[in-house]
Amino acid sequence: MSRRILLINGPNLNLLGTREPSVYGSETLADVVRIAKANGEKLGVIVEDYQSNHEGGIIDRIHRAKKDGVKGIIINPGAYTHTSVAIRDALLGTDIPFIEVHISNVHAREPFRHHSYFSDKAVATIVGLGIKGYEYALDFVATSPKFA
Ligand SMILES: O=C(O)[C@@H]1C=C(O)[C@@H](O)[C@H](O)C1
């Protein structure tokens, strides 16, 4: 059975394409999802996608992923990166390995963006590579035994 991978994007990432293009680029979230699903086909994995501006929705989706047999999560928590113990706990509580992705280089931005509640528990973090970061993450999640 194909490996199931969940792509989660947090708040304001639905605005990609028009949101601060100098920081986040001009591609849309639909572009990110389309590319991920196409690459998933090539890699022989099933890519599910979810975006929410609400912390509880993200938590509930992570809980459901466990039940659904998702083997890996690629998550850009958006601003919740810097605030959400609750989403951290959902990932730890379901024990699904994950890669943290940020489109921008958060370490080169405002100090409050330098801390993540996720990075120490992530298999890997990819920051500053634009939406390409999602592609690199999927390549790894689809092929690494860490997500088998
Ligand atoms: O670069 C990104 O993808 C992250 C996206 C956001 O929405 C910000 O709140 C984060 O601080 C950075």
The ligand as a Gaussian input file, in Angstrom:
#p B3LYP/6-31G(d) Opt

LIG

0 1
 O        8.404000      31.335000       6.248000
 C        7.343000      30.742000       6.507000
 O        6.816000      29.913000       5.750000
 C        6.607000      31.015000       7.822000
 C        5.217000      31.450000       7.567000
 C        4.546000      32.293000       8.360000
 O        3.258000      32.547000       8.145000
 C        5.226000      33.073000       9.427000
 O        4.358000      33.402000      10.529000
 C        6.466000      32.371000       9.915000
 O        7.185000      33.162000      10.835000
 C        7.350000      31.971000       8.718000

